[in-house]
Amino acid sequence: MQEKTFKQLLMSSNYYTLNKQVVKTLGIEPAFLLTILIEASDGLADDEGWFYQTIETLEDLTGLSRHKQNKIIQDLIEASILIQENRGTPCRRFFKISFQEIENLVFKKTETSLLKIDKLDCKKLTNYSVKKSQTSLLKIDNNKEHNINNINKELNHKEEKAPDDLKKIKEWFKKNEIDFSKKHEDKIIELLKNNSIDYILNFFQEQIDILKNKKDIKNIAAVFSAHLFKGTCEVNLQAIEQKELEQEKSKNEQRKEYQKNDKAMEVFKSLPTEQQLKIEDEIIEEFKNPALREIKKNTEVVFYLMISQKIKEKITELGLLSA
């Protein structure tokens, strides 16, 4: 199943929608937090799939406390569904979601008897196929450099293609006036084992373009080679800043929507209990999801977050809230 398909399956732009199989496998609160992170990744993730979310933002979105967040995130990390790194000053939590692992743990349970999961009791798992994919983690140091060993697009190239690919990369080095030594060759061969030639060349070109735009770089070839040998790379700070601006804009828009929903909930809670239950029953019927009643019994916070948009619509229809 493709990553894009998973995103469409596990997220919704208008409501908090939880996938039944994910809830059954992970539990309600982990499934809810994972869904929120998937929505965040869809709009904020960089080309490698990394994005950041603060404790305050997640608490604002989910109602989950710092303690609950940390517990759920740790469980998702142990299940290999989520990868977390702390970066920068001040420190920020960056996340990356393994959609392949979600598929393995949640949607392929019938393919192996080993995957017996009980509320994220993932320490008992003994078979993780994704761990064979040789992905590695980005590491950003104080010099704004990060590890490029994760340039892995899950493409397993045949050995017979290596000579042609190596020739193309040598031509690229020559075009960019970078010496191609035996050390360069060894590193390139290593990268070609797990990465497509197109991906590597595109990545190298991005690095050169970033270096060319840095006025303090006097020897682009030397800096490029140093990054290649150390497994690090340049970060496009402008792109990161743009992402941060977009995220802030998105947060402001979300905040306005939450304020509207909060006002609607205040009006809703002021109604007689009988009328509240009538509205809830109408919403559950419209969703055609009786499981919402069980969710309400277990976690009212999640229940009302899931139907808050609908409550606002109902309250507006009744003329109790201005549009």
C-alpha positions in Angstrom: 0.0 0.0 0.0 1.4 3.4 -1.0 2.3 6.1 1.6 -0.2 8.5 -0.1 -2.9 5.9 0.2 -2.2 5.6 4.0 -2.4 9.3 4.5 -5.8 9.5 2.8 -6.9 6.5 4.8 -5.8 7.7 8.2 -6.5 11.4 8.0 -9.4 13.9 7.4 -9.2 17.6 6.7 -12.6 18.3 8.4 -13.1 15.8 11.2 -11.0 13.7 13.5 -11.5 10.3 11.9 -10.0 7.2 13.5 -9.4 4.1 11.5 -11.2 1.1 13.2 -8.3 -1.3 12.6 -5.7 1.2 14.0 -7.9 1.7 17.1 -8.3 -2.0 17.5 -4.5 -2.6 17.3 -3.1 0.3 19.1 -5.9 1.6 21.4 -8.0 4.8 21.1 -5.6 7.4 22.4 -2.5 6.1 20.6 -4.6 5.9 17.4 -5.8 9.4 17.9 -2.4 10.9 18.5 -1.0 8.9 15.5 -3.7 10.3 13.3 -2.9 13.9 14.5 0.8 13.4 13.7 -0.1 12.0 10.2 -2.2 15.1 9.5 0.7 17.3 10.6 3.2 15.3 8.4 1.0 15.8 5.4 1.4 19.6 5.4 4.7 20.1 7.3 7.1 17.2 6.5 10.2 17.9 4.5 11.4 15.8 1.5 12.7 13.1 4.0 9.4 12.9 5.9 10.5 14.9 9.0 8.3 17.4 10.7 8.1 18.9 14.2 5.3 19.3 16.7 5.6 20.8 20.1 4.1 19.4 23.3 1.9 22.5 23.6 0.6 22.1 20.0 -0.3 18.4 20.5 -1.9 19.2 23.8 -3.9 21.9 22.1 -5.0 19.5 19.3 -5.6 16.4 21.4 -6.2 17.4 25.0 -3.5 14.8 25.9 -1.1 15.9 28.7 2.7 16.0 28.4 2.9 12.7 30.4 0.3 10.9 28.2 2.0 12.2 25.0 5.4 11.0 26.1 4.0 7.6 27.0 2.2 7.1 23.7 5.1 8.5 21.6 7.5 6.1 23.4 5.2 3.2 22.7 4.9 4.2 19.0 8.7 4.5 18.8 9.2 1.0 20.3 6.7 -0.2 17.7 8.9 1.3 15.0 5.8 3.3 13.8 7.4 6.6 14.8 10.9 8.0 14.9 11.8 11.0 17.1 14.8 13.3 17.1 15.4 16.4 19.2 17.1 19.1 17.2 18.2 22.7 17.3 18.4 25.4 20.0 15.9 25.8 21.5 15.3 22.0 21.2 12.4 20.9 19.0 10.9 17.5 18.7 11.1 16.2 15.1 9.1 13.1 14.0 9.0 10.8 11.1 6.3 8.2 10.5 6.9 4.8 9.1 3.8 4.1 6.9 5.3 0.8 6.0 5.5 -0.3 9.6 1.8 0.8 10.1 0.9 -1.5 7.2 3.0 -4.4 8.7 1.6 -4.0 12.2 -2.0 -3.0 11.5 -3.1 -4.0 8.0 -1.1 -7.2 7.5 -1.9 -9.0 10.7 -3.4 -11.9 8.7 -0.1 -12.5 6.9 1.9 -13.6 10.0 0.9 -15.2 13.2 3.8 -13.5 15.0 2.1 -10.1 15.0 0.0 -10.4 18.2 -0.4 -6.8 19.5 -2.3 -5.9 22.6 -2.7 -2.1 23.2 0.8 -1.3 21.8 2.5 -4.1 23.8 5.1 -4.0 21.0 8.1 -5.2 23.1 6.8 -8.7 22.4 7.1 -8.4 18.6 9.8 -10.5 17.0 9.3 -9.9 13.3 9.8 -6.4 11.9 10.2 -6.6 8.2 10.8 -2.8 7.9 14.0 -3.1 9.9 15.5 -4.9 7.0 15.1 -1.9 4.8 18.4 -0.4 6.1 16.9 3.1 6.7 18.9 5.4 9.0 18.1 8.5 11.0 18.9 12.1 10.2 21.3 13.6 12.7 21.5 17.4 12.8 24.5 18.9 14.7 25.1 22.4 15.9 26.5 23.4 12.5 23.1 22.7 10.8 24.4 19.6 9.1 22.6 16.3 9.1 23.2 12.7 8.1 22.5 11.7 4.5 22.8 8.0 5.1 19.0 7.8 5.0 18.8 8.6 1.2 17.1 5.3 0.8 14.0 5.0 -1.4 13.5 1.3 -0.9 15.0 0.6 -4.3 17.2 -2.5 -4.5 19.4 -2.1 -7.6 21.0 -4.9 -9.5 24.8 -5.1 -9.3 25.0 -5.1 -13.1 23.6 -1.5 -13.2 26.4 -0.2 -11.0 29.0 0.5 -13.7 26.6 2.6 -15.7 25.3 4.5 -12.6 28.9 5.1 -11.5 29.7 6.5 -14.9 26.8 9.0 -14.7 28.0 10.1 -11.3 31.5 10.6 -12.5 30.2 12.7 -15.3 28.2 14.8 -12.8 31.4 15.3 -10.7 33.3 16.4 -13.8 30.6 18.8 -14.8 30.6 20.4 -11.3 34.4 20.5 -11.2 34.8 18.1 -8.3 37.7 15.6 -8.2 36.6 12.0 -8.2 39.0 9.9 -6.1 39.0 6.3 -5.0 37.5 7.4 -1.7 34.7 9.1 -3.6 34.2 6.0 -5.7 34.0 3.7 -2.6 31.4 6.0 -1.0 29.3 6.2 -4.2 29.3 2.5 -4.6 28.1 2.1 -1.0 25.2 4.6 -1.7 24.2 2.9 -4.9 23.5 -0.3 -3.1 20.4 1.1 -1.6 19.5 4.2 -3.6 18.4 5.0 -7.1 20.8 6.9 -9.4 18.2 9.6 -10.0 17.7 10.2 -6.3 21.4 10.5 -5.6 22.1 12.9 -8.5 19.1 15.1 -7.5 20.3 15.1 -3.9 23.8 16.0 -4.9 22.6 18.8 -7.1 20.5 20.2 -4.3 23.6 20.2 -2.1 25.6 22.0 -4.7 22.9 24.6 -5.2 22.7 25.3 -1.5 26.5 25.7 -1.3 26.6 28.1 -4.2 24.1 30.3 -2.4 26.3 30.5 0.7 28.7 33.5 0.3 31.0 32.2 3.0 31.8 29.0 1.2 35.1 29.5 -0.7 35.7 25.9 -1.9 32.4 24.3 -2.8 34.1 21.1 -4.1 36.0 20.6 -0.8 32.9 21.2 1.4 30.8 18.9 -0.8 33.3 16.1 -0.5 33.7 16.6 3.2 30.0 16.1 3.7 30.0 13.1 1.5 32.7 11.3 3.4 31.3 12.2 6.8 27.7 11.3 5.9 26.4 14.8 6.5 24.9 17.5 4.3 23.9 21.1 4.1 20.4 22.2 5.3 18.4 24.7 3.3 17.6 27.1 6.1 15.4 29.2 3.9 13.2 26.2 3.2 13.0 25.4 6.9 12.1 29.0 7.7 9.4 28.9 5.0 8.0 25.6 6.5 8.0 27.3 9.9 6.0 30.3 8.5 3.6 27.9 6.9 3.2 26.0 10.1 2.6 29.1 12.1 0.0 30.2 9.5 -1.7 26.8 9.7 -1.6 26.9 13.5 -3.3 30.3 13.5 -6.0 29.1 11.2 -6.5 26.0 13.4 -6.6 28.2 16.5 -9.4 30.2 15.0 -11.3 27.1 14.1 -10.8 25.7 17.6 -12.1 28.9 19.1 -15.3 28.5 17.0 -15.6 24.9 18.1 -15.0 25.9 21.7 -17.8 28.4 21.6 -20.1 25.8 20.0 -19.2 23.3 22.8 -20.0 25.9 25.4 -23.4 26.5 23.9 -23.9 22.7 23.5 -23.0 22.0 27.1 -25.5 24.7 28.2 -28.3 22.8 26.6 -30.5 20.4 28.6 -29.0 16.9 28.8 -31.9 15.4 26.8 -31.2 17.8 23.9 -27.5 17.1 24.1 -28.1 13.4 23.8 -30.5 13.9 20.9 -27.8 15.9 19.0 -25.2 13.2 19.8 -27.5 10.5 18.5 -28.1 12.4 15.3 -24.4 12.8 14.7 -23.6 9.1 15.5 -26.4 8.1 13.0 -24.9 10.4 10.3 -21.5 9.0 10.8 -23.0 5.4 10.7 -20.5 4.5 13.4 -22.1 3.0 16.6 -18.5 2.5 18.0 -18.6 6.2 18.9 -20.8 5.3 21.8 -18.1 3.0 23.1 -15.5 5.7 22.6 -17.6 8.1 24.6 -17.7 5.6 27.5 -13.9 5.2 27.5 -12.7 8.7 26.6 -15.1 11.6 26.5 -12.3 14.0 25.5 -11.6 12.0 22.3 -15.3 11.5 21.6 -16.1 15.2 21.7 -13.0 16.1 19.7 -14.1 13.7 17.0 -17.6 15.2 16.7 -16.9 18.8 17.6 -17.2 20.0 14.0 -20.6 18.3 13.7 -21.7 19.8 17.0 -20.9 23.2 15.7 -22.9 22.6 12.5 -25.9 21.4 14.5 -25.7 24.3 16.9 -25.5 26.7 14.0 -28.5 25.0 12.3 -30.5 25.5 15.4 -29.7 29.2 15.3 -27.8 29.1 18.6 -24.5 30.1 17.1 -23.7 32.6 14.4 -22.0 31.2 11.3 
